[in-house]
Amino acid sequence: MNQTPPHWQGELPEGWLLVTVDRLPAWMLSPFGATWASNPTLCQLASAGLTCDRVLAGTIDSSQTLRELAMGHATDWQDTAAGPLAAAEARGWNVTVVTDAEEQFSDLMSQFSNMKVVGIAPQRLSVTVAAEEESSCGRVLGAAVHEFEKGQTDLLWCHLGSLGVSWDAPQVWRDGFFDEDDPPAGNSAEIPEFTVTQETDPDRVSAVRQIFAGEIAHMDEWLGRLVTSVSARWQRFGMLLLGLRGLPLGLHGQVGVGSDEPAPYTELSHLPAILVDPTDRQASQRFGGLLMPADLGVTVGELIVGVEGENRLSERLEKIPQGVGRSIQRLFGDDAGLWRRGFRDRVCSVGGGGRALTVAGWSLVEPRDEQPQLFLKPDDFFDLSDVADRSREVSEALADCLDALGRQCSGAVLDPLPGVLVNEGLNRR
């Protein structure tokens, strides 16, 4: 975010605010289409930055995604450009992490000496709290504000994991999403978990989504306080907001965080991402190309040090290993063709419930022990209309690519996509 005169725009950022949230589905947020939700802070960030519409997780393991973002790659590749932590180290910055998932940062702590982790013990409550600062979200984001106001950090990383642990925001936040004729919201802080069948009452599923919307609204309020605090000290800073994985909310037969993980439909793999450039470039713009968290990690690293990295092994996508982050900083320049060409031609998502491969115009999901399903992209946003029986050639081509990816390590160079996947996507545009 830039609050300085235009003639200062060649200078490096004073600091960086990084916010990651586990179990944050993109489709439940106002900037990503949830017009019925209330997220004024997220909307403000979207108006100030670049909204990335098709960031997909390569894994449903949030710890791996967190590391991918931090390091700028999902492999042991050593020649990739720095992620945000290495860039902060290069600048001589102090890094402060405030989180309720401290164990996920233990490995990173051993690699970066300039990194301090403030752990907030997660809480599992039976009912909602009375005071906002007592909620899981309030405890973490409130601690982040407190740490920042000490004036001893240059990169503040706030990581929130409680959306998958306890929905304990004060009652008023969930009540605001219920009408008078709706079933009562209740005050339970336990995350509901059940299978959706033909006999399931639709109101039961809707109630879960309404309660969760209240949790997100509460988080949005606290996020606004954090941004306000940061803005008061840093006149010139960048910010990235990134979800690490979604949450089953009934779109594919399951509600809640259960032991049986569903297949990586976009309900789980589609990640919300908003990147705010320190010099306000591409404010209020949207990028619809395929991306992974590693790409954003590399980009943030380059923006922190103020140079474009040398991570591009080639201008051709197929020459860059799948697991290596690809900086999107060039979107802030004058190469308009990048908005059409993009940076990735495919993303593979893997989880305990199956795997998926997404290209520009299609997504093939292979649930564990079930038949593969094919969805038209980006039209079928929620993966609800299986067209595998009508597009067999596309399904077979995607399945072959998915098998090939499974045989390769994530540091391997990929073969070009078959013509049927590229041409079909172009023909429909």
Secondary structure, 3 states (H helix, E strand, C coil): CECCCHHHCCCCCCEEEEEEECCCCHHHCHHHCCCCCCCHHHHHHHHHCEEEEEEECCECCHHHHHHHHHHCECCCCCCCCCCHHHHHHHHCCCEEEEECCHHHHHHHHCCCCCEEEEECCCCCCCECCCCHHHCHHHHHHHHHHHHHCCCCCCEEEEEECHHHCCCCCCHHHHHCCCCCCCCCCCCECCCCCEECCCCCCHHHHHHHHHHHHHHHHHHHHHHHHHHHHHHHHCCEEEEEEEECCCCCECCCCEECCCCCCCCCCHHHHEEEEEEECCCCCCCCEEEEEEECHHHHHHHHHHHHHCCCCCCCCCCCHHHCCCCECCCCHHHHCCCCCHHHHCCCCCEEEEECCEEEEECCCEEEEEECCCCCEEEECCCCCCCCCCCHHHCHHHHHHHHHHHHHHHHCCCCCCCCCCCHHHHHHHHHCC
